[in-house]
Amino acid sequence: MKKIPYGKQLISDTDIQAVVEVLRSDFLTQGPVVPAFEAAVASHCQARHALAVSNATAGLHLACLTLGLGPGDLLWTSPITFVASANCALYCGADVDFVDIDPRTFNMCAVELEKKLIQAKRICRLPKIVVPVHMCGQPCDMQAIHALSLKYGFKIIEDASHAIGARYQGEPVGNCRYSDMTVFSFHPVKIITTGEGGMVLCNNPVYANTLHRLRSHGISNQPADMQPRPADEIWNYQQLQLGFNYRMTELQAALGLSQLKQLDAFVGKRHALAQVYDQSLASLPLLTPWQHPDSYSSYHLYPIRIPAIEDGPTQQQVYQSMQAAGIQVNLHYIPVYLQPHYARLGFQRGHCPHAETYFKQTISIPMYAGLTTTDQAHIVQQLTITLQPLVLHH
Ligand SMILES: *Cc1c(COP(=O)(O)O)cnc(C)c1O
């Protein structure tokens, strides 16, 4: 049986040609294509600086380190996200907590954030960094979160792993108007891909310099950065701090640069698919994803909510029957704090009630630029059969 995945890359002959050219060139890493890709993403997103990294998880780690996150500090994020949004704090020895979601957008709720900040201020345990996640590609309420950051003194890293190509209030996600940094992922299920890969964007040149150094072992070869050493010794580089090898290769960057040219077309295709789903699923007992008027989503995911109704199939039954039909629906996401690793840190059920309801009701149905009309019709038909047994049987 043919299987339909929930997400998949779309690779053209031009993409393949771009990678082959790098293979025949002088540099497989640390050549001219990574900076070209960085400049193209920065320009597309209207940010001053963009730094390519080996994946978004590495990007989140570097972003946290650059903002000075360390032991004793606190990072807050959304519970409805991939674990990487929270793990970045643990890598730095910091603590994590979670702010409940807005049940309409599935994004961190700015009202819940403010409530939690008021309590945290009282006990002198304010977060150093807040990581809003643009869930499914729909931007968070960044204006409100930014206003709170000024009042309570935290930094903001946008986890925009889902959201390259999205717009907030008419401006591209990634311009960091309401944040300190933005991180994109180029994993194959995301909007554009480099295989593995990510990018950190910012407008602050000091951040950009630190990110650059941390990406490559904490080493600099810039005379201005280096400490004085005896003139009769060769000091052509210095390790100034402890960094990592989180670099992107030239092959990945070539693929990314080529994919970036199709970004707007990919997002346009995702919108067209979403519109078909919105219309074809409207009469079924489920909720299609609501869109805030401030947002132009990149539609990384298309989650449907199946509220518990009497005699109706449960979320789990829909999930299983779609899987059995070869349609690889998914769940984005299990609340991070319910994961065994986080439960061991002391988090308990009930911590974020909206996130837990979402977890019990939602499944992601296939959404990717290469999804064909035939496959989409098949998905709609299977959902209809699963969710309207009464109609069909009578
Ligand atoms: C995919 C994803 C990541 C991690 O991206 P990688 O590039 O695979 O490291 C982080 N956060 C979110 C929300 C994601 O969806």
The ligand as an SDF file (V2000), in Angstrom:
LIG
                    3D

 15 15  0  0  0  0  0  0  0  0999 V2000
   12.1970   20.7910   14.0270 C   0  0  0  0  0  0  0  0  0  0  0  0
   12.1540   21.6360   15.2230 C   0  0  0  0  0  0  0  0  0  0  0  0
   13.2970   21.9280   15.9850 C   0  0  0  0  0  0  0  0  0  0  0  0
   14.6090   21.2790   15.7570 C   0  0  0  0  0  0  0  0  0  0  0  0
   15.0710   21.4430   14.4640 O   0  0  0  0  0  0  0  0  0  0  0  0
   16.3600   20.6190   13.9800 P   0  0  0  0  0  0  0  0  0  0  0  0
   16.8100   21.4160   12.7840 O   0  0  0  0  0  0  0  0  0  0  0  0
   15.8860   19.2550   13.6370 O   0  0  0  0  0  0  0  0  0  0  0  0
   17.3500   20.6310   15.0730 O   0  0  0  0  0  0  0  0  0  0  0  0
   13.1760   22.8040   17.0490 C   0  0  0  0  0  0  0  0  0  0  0  0
   11.9930   23.3540   17.3650 N   0  0  0  0  0  0  0  0  0  0  0  0
   10.8780   23.0770   16.6670 C   0  0  0  0  0  0  0  0  0  0  0  0
    9.6000   23.7420   17.0680 C   0  0  0  0  0  0  0  0  0  0  0  0
   10.9170   22.1950   15.6030 C   0  0  0  0  0  0  0  0  0  0  0  0
    9.7930   21.8900   14.9450 O   0  0  0  0  0  0  0  0  0  0  0  0
  1  2  1  0
  2  3  1  0
  2 14  2  0
  3  4  1  0
  3 10  2  0
  4  5  1  0
  5  6  1  0
  6  7  2  0
  6  8  1  0
  6  9  1  0
 10 11  1  0
 11 12  2  0
 12 13  1  0
 12 14  1  0
 14 15  1  0
M  END
$$$$
